Amino acid sequence: MPLNLAQFVASDRRNAWIREGVLDIYVRRHNLWIDQRGVLVLALANMASRKPGKGAYRKFLAELQHSLPQEFAGIFVECIHNERLYEFHVKLGGWKPYGFQADHSLVWFRP
């Protein structure tokens, strides 16, 4: 059985598949080089929903932004291949492009 996000954070695992509701998300503790310093972020690297289009990811992300564990400076969403999902993050505000524009990676830092 996959871990949930709280179990992953409490563990010493570097990466894992987690299950939050209808979402399966591959997460990892990831160091990014930002403004000439390394910061630890929670990377969301792959996602699948058992009920797509029902707002599960939007709800998960909203909750995560408000309750991001203190060990993480922000959230990193890697290589978004769905243009609508990329635009969704941009419309949320606070997300910044990271890396090459072609891979649509985004990063959000806690305020």
Secondary structure, 3 states (H helix, E strand, C coil): CCECHHHHHHCCCCEEEEEECCEEEEEEEEEEEECCEEEEEEEEEEEEECCCCCCHHHHHHHHHHHHCCCCCCEEEECCCCCHHHHHHHHHHCCEEECCCHHHCCEEEECC
